[in-house]
């Protein structure tokens, strides 16, 4: 069984081979394997690098608002990550922006970084947003898509905090 890094590299390579630079997609069957791998790396990173992440919590998938090929070897995924505490029956969701890079041979994951939106710096953990929370892509003044968070009836720019960083280069 491949490691999470190997799995993400393989799935990312499939997309990099199929998409031109700048191409973007949303959550569909093509993205599902990549999203599963990204979720595994987010879960691992939160446990290892986020001191406020409750030890009994786990992630439970990512729904992509946008996945874009940034350049020859990098992809960016923006979406909502679901998490839960099985013992307590608790659920949470929070925005993530993950960037992954594969090497020139397209065999290895070189780096993986994940920013969490609306991160609670005081408690050093992701937020718990209401179940109706959505991420919408809106064009900025230059026409560049930017993620915005819709919580109830309130739409706001997402404040991103770098939380996870892996470098295997």
C-alpha positions in Angstrom: 0.0 0.0 0.0 1.5 3.4 -1.0 2.1 6.1 1.6 -0.1 9.2 1.5 2.7 11.1 -0.2 3.1 8.4 -2.9 -0.6 8.3 -3.4 -1.0 12.1 -3.8 2.0 12.2 -6.2 0.4 9.5 -8.3 -3.0 11.1 -8.4 -1.6 14.6 -8.9 0.5 13.3 -11.8 -2.6 12.0 -13.5 -4.2 15.4 -13.3 -1.0 17.3 -14.3 -0.7 15.1 -17.4 -4.3 15.7 -18.4 -4.8 19.4 -17.7 -3.1 22.4 -19.2 -1.7 25.1 -16.9 -4.5 27.3 -15.6 -7.2 24.6 -16.0 -9.4 24.2 -13.0 -12.1 21.8 -11.9 -14.5 21.3 -9.0 -15.4 18.3 -7.0 -16.1 15.5 -9.4 -15.1 11.9 -10.0 -11.8 12.9 -11.6 -10.8 14.7 -8.3 -12.0 12.2 -5.8 -8.8 10.1 -5.6 -6.6 13.2 -5.2 -9.0 14.6 -2.6 -8.7 11.4 -0.6 -4.9 11.7 -0.6 -5.0 15.4 0.3 -7.3 14.5 3.2 -4.9 11.9 4.4 -2.0 14.4 4.3 -4.2 17.1 6.1 -5.1 14.5 8.8 -1.4 13.6 9.3 -0.3 17.2 9.2 -2.9 18.3 11.8 -1.8 15.6 14.2 1.9 16.3 13.7 2.1 20.1 13.3 -1.0 21.5 15.0 -0.7 21.4 18.8 -4.4 22.3 19.3 -5.8 19.6 17.1 -7.7 17.3 19.5 -6.1 13.8 19.6 -9.4 12.0 19.3 -10.5 13.9 16.1 -10.0 12.8 12.5 -10.7 14.3 9.1 -13.4 12.8 7.0 -12.9 14.1 3.5 -12.6 17.2 1.5 -15.2 18.7 -0.9 -13.4 20.9 -3.5 -14.6 24.3 -4.4 -11.7 24.5 -6.9 -8.7 22.5 -8.0 -6.3 24.3 -10.4 -3.1 23.4 -12.1 -0.8 26.3 -11.2 2.2 25.4 -13.3 4.2 22.5 -14.7 4.3 20.5 -11.4 1.9 22.2 -8.9 -1.8 21.9 -8.1 -3.9 23.9 -5.7 -7.0 22.5 -4.0 -9.4 24.8 -2.2 -12.3 23.3 -0.3 -14.1 22.3 2.9 -12.5 19.7 5.1 -14.9 17.6 7.3 -13.8 16.3 10.6 -15.3 14.3 13.4 -14.7 12.8 16.9 -16.2 9.4 16.8 -16.2 8.9 20.6 -18.1 12.2 21.2 -20.1 12.3 18.1 -18.9 15.8 17.2 -18.5 17.1 13.7 -16.7 20.2 12.3 -15.9 21.7 8.9 -13.3 24.2 8.0 -11.8 25.7 4.8 -8.5 24.4 3.4 -6.2 25.5 0.7 -3.6 22.9 -0.1 -0.8 23.2 -2.6 1.2 20.1 -3.8 4.2 19.9 -6.0 5.6 16.8 -7.8 9.2 16.4 -9.0 10.2 16.7 -12.6 10.0 12.9 -13.1 6.4 13.1 -11.8 7.1 10.2 -9.4 7.6 11.9 -6.1 5.8 14.5 -4.1 8.3 17.3 -3.4 6.2 19.5 -1.1 2.8 19.8 0.4 1.4 22.8 2.2 -2.0 23.5 3.7 -3.5 26.7 4.9 -6.6 26.7 7.1 -9.2 29.4 6.7 -10.5 31.2 9.8 -7.9 29.3 12.0 -8.2 29.9 15.7 -4.7 31.1 16.7 -5.6 31.3 20.4 -6.5 27.6 20.7 -4.2 26.6 17.8 -6.9 24.6 15.9 -9.2 24.9 12.9 -12.6 26.5 13.4 -15.9 24.6 13.7 -18.1 26.3 11.1 -21.9 25.8 10.8 -23.1 22.9 8.5 -24.5 25.3 5.9 -21.1 26.9 5.3 -20.0 27.0 1.7 -17.0 28.2 -0.2 -17.9 30.3 -3.3 -15.4 31.4 -5.9 -15.8 35.1 -6.8 -13.8 37.1 -9.2 -11.7 40.0 -7.7 -11.4 43.4 -9.5 -8.9 41.8 -11.9 -11.1 38.9 -12.7 -9.0 36.4 -10.7 -11.1 33.8 -8.9 -10.9 34.2 -5.1 -12.5 31.9 -2.5 -15.1 33.5 -0.2 -16.7 31.9 2.8 -20.5 31.9 3.0 -21.6 31.4 6.6 -25.4 31.8 6.9 -26.1 34.9 4.8 -22.7 36.5 5.4 -20.1 36.3 2.6 -16.5 37.2 3.5 -13.0 36.8 2.3 -11.2 33.9 3.8 -8.4 34.6 6.2 -5.8 31.9 5.5 -3.2 30.7 8.1 -0.4 28.4 7.0 -0.7 25.3 9.3 0.9 22.3 7.5 4.2 22.3 5.6 6.1 19.2 4.3 9.2 19.5 2.2 10.6 16.2 0.8 13.0 17.8 -1.7 
